[in-house]
């Protein structure tokens, strides 16, 4: 089974947009593909600047390296 992570993001914190639907759909896809979801990252932000995006990506990247899911 292939290990994978889920990354869900919305650009608004309104009621209309949420990461729950995205995460659910991605989990269903992972199940169909027989992937083992080992972590879920959700981001709910509005008006992100690039440096903040980079920090979030870095957190995900560091987690992947720590769990030895990637080699770099």
Backbone torsions as a table, in degrees:
resi	resn	phi	psi	omega
1	UNK	NA	135.0	-179.3
2	UNK	-83.8	129.4	176.4
3	UNK	-81.6	141.8	-179.7
4	UNK	-149.8	167.3	174.0
5	UNK	-121.9	159.3	176.0
6	UNK	-113.1	135.4	176.3
7	UNK	-125.3	113.6	178.2
8	UNK	-114.7	139.0	-177.8
9	UNK	-146.2	137.4	169.4
10	UNK	-126.3	151.6	-176.0
11	UNK	-97.6	8.4	179.7
12	UNK	-143.0	150.2	178.5
13	UNK	-98.9	20.2	-178.5
14	UNK	-73.1	164.8	177.2
15	UNK	-62.7	-31.8	-175.8
16	UNK	-68.7	-33.7	-179.5
17	UNK	-108.7	128.5	174.7
18	UNK	-150.5	160.7	-177.6
19	UNK	-84.5	-12.8	-176.9
20	UNK	-58.1	-46.2	-178.9
21	UNK	-64.1	-45.6	178.9
22	UNK	-59.6	-47.6	-177.9
23	UNK	-62.0	-43.2	179.3
24	UNK	-60.9	-46.5	179.6
25	UNK	-62.7	-39.9	178.8
26	UNK	-68.7	-35.9	176.4
27	UNK	-65.8	-40.7	177.4
28	UNK	-62.6	-42.6	177.6
29	UNK	-61.7	-45.5	179.8
30	UNK	-60.0	-40.6	177.8
31	UNK	-62.8	-44.5	179.6
32	UNK	-62.2	-35.0	-177.9
33	UNK	-87.8	-1.6	-179.4
34	UNK	64.6	38.1	175.9
35	UNK	-90.5	148.5	176.4
36	UNK	-99.7	104.7	-180.0
37	UNK	-77.7	114.7	-175.6
38	UNK	-102.2	-13.1	178.3
39	UNK	-162.0	148.8	177.1
40	UNK	-124.4	126.0	176.3
41	UNK	-111.5	126.7	178.2
42	UNK	-123.4	137.7	-177.9
43	UNK	-131.0	122.3	178.0
44	UNK	-122.2	100.9	-175.4
45	UNK	-141.4	158.7	178.2
46	UNK	-131.0	129.8	176.3
47	UNK	64.3	42.8	-179.7
48	UNK	-66.9	140.8	170.4
49	UNK	-91.9	157.5	-176.1
50	UNK	-55.9	-39.7	-176.8
51	UNK	-64.4	-35.9	178.5
52	UNK	-69.9	-40.6	176.6
53	UNK	-58.8	-43.8	-179.5
54	UNK	-61.5	-38.0	178.3
55	UNK	-64.3	-41.9	178.8
56	UNK	-64.7	-46.0	177.7
57	UNK	-59.1	-41.2	179.8
58	UNK	-61.7	-39.6	177.4
59	UNK	-60.8	-44.0	177.6
60	UNK	-63.7	-46.2	-178.5
61	UNK	-60.5	-45.0	179.5
62	UNK	-62.7	-38.7	178.2
63	UNK	-63.0	-44.8	179.9
64	UNK	-61.0	-42.0	178.7
65	UNK	-66.5	-41.9	-179.2
66	UNK	-61.9	-39.9	-179.6
67	UNK	-82.0	-0.6	179.2
68	UNK	59.2	36.4	176.3
69	UNK	-87.8	-15.8	174.7
70	UNK	-135.1	155.4	174.9
71	UNK	-116.5	129.1	-179.8
72	UNK	-145.7	NA	NA
